[in-house]
Structure formats: C-alpha cells, structure tokens
Amino acid sequence: MAAKTSFEAVAAGTAVIERLDAPGMEEMVTLYSIDHDGIALVHYCPTNNQPRMRVVPSSGDPSELSFDFQGAGNLPSPSAGHQHHLVLRFDDADHITETWTWRDGGKDTPMVFHFTRVKP
C-alpha cells in the first residue's frame, strides 16, 4: 500500500512535525523536538491517545533512531491499543524506513513504511 509522509520545521526550527497518511487510516501527526541529550516525540494518534517516546542518539551521525515508550496522554490503561515504539532508519539521503510498533493487549504488531523523497 502506498503511504506518504511530510516533514516540516516549526516553532522557529525548534521542532519538526510529521504528517503520515496511509490508506485506510486517518492522518497521524508526530511532533519531534530536542530534549536535553535526546530527541522526544509526541504522537497524535487517530485512536485519541498521545504516546510519548524518547531516544538518545549515539554519537556522530546516527543512521537509526530507536524511540522507546515513556508514557501517553489519554491512554485508559497500558493494555489499551497505542503506538509503543518507533524505529526511524535513514537508509540514504532520499530514503527513510519507519517501523512503528502497535501494542494492544500486550501483543506487538509492527507497521513498516518505506518512504522515498520526492524532489521538487
């Protein structure tokens, strides 16, 4: 299935907003920002919860960021369905792979998206 995503620097370049559109799903929005020595994100999910994740990148220029769940707003219980993990892999200058892990009832289901930059 074809999916598309877009990234935009916001708040005077202090944050990046991602809008992800996949067939059969409502738009998902993720806001990334620097958090001390790491990168934090808040994911605004169509399921009406807001998972928070964080990663501390390795030194240098990391090609992969593995975000770990830190909690969530509006999540009725830890067993309720939510995005629980994200791995962003920068394959090269024009390709990104996003692996989102949906957790529901303690069971994890990965969703993998491969994106290619569209040149203006």
Stockholm file with secondary structure:
# STOCKHOLM 1.0

chainA/1-120         MAAKTSFEAVAAGTAVIERLDAPGMEEMVTLYSIDHDGIALVHYCPTNNQPRMRVVPSSGDPSELSFDFQGAGNLPSPSAGHQHHLVLRFDDADHITETWTWRDGGKDTPMVFHFTRVKP
#=GR chainA/1-120 SS CCCEEEEEEETTTTEEEEEEECTTSCCEEEEEEEETTEEEEEEECTTSCEEEEEECCCSSCCSEEEEEEEEEETCSCTTSCEEEEEEEEEEETTEEEEEEEEEETTEEEEEEEEEECCCC
#=GC SS_cons         CCCEEEEEEETTTTEEEEEEECTTSCCEEEEEEEETTEEEEEEECTTSCEEEEEECCCSSCCSEEEEEEEEEETCSCTTSCEEEEEEEEEEETTEEEEEEEEEETTEEEEEEEEEECCCC
//
